[in-house]
Amino acid sequence: MQAEAVVNAMTWMVETGFSLGRRIPGTDARYWPVPPLGVVYRVERESMVVLEVIDARRRKQPW
């Protein structure tokens, strides 16, 4: 179920624009929450590259 929510969120982002999400300082990556998970991604040319899917409940430090 959670994986489906991530796929749906990423599909929605591709359809509406990649510049959504919070920038991760010091990188070219962005973070988009899909509770309880979070997706770290970056834009390369005209593509979205998912770098990591994390369990946001276990993340100790916010970006």
Number of C-alpha atoms within 10 A of each C-alpha: 5 11 11 9 13 19 12 13 16 19 12 12 16 15 9 10 9 17 13 12 15 13 17 15 9 6 8 11 17 21 20 19 17 20 13 11 18 18 22 19 22 20 14 9 6 8 10 17 12 15 13 11 17 15 14 16 10 9 11 7 6 6 10
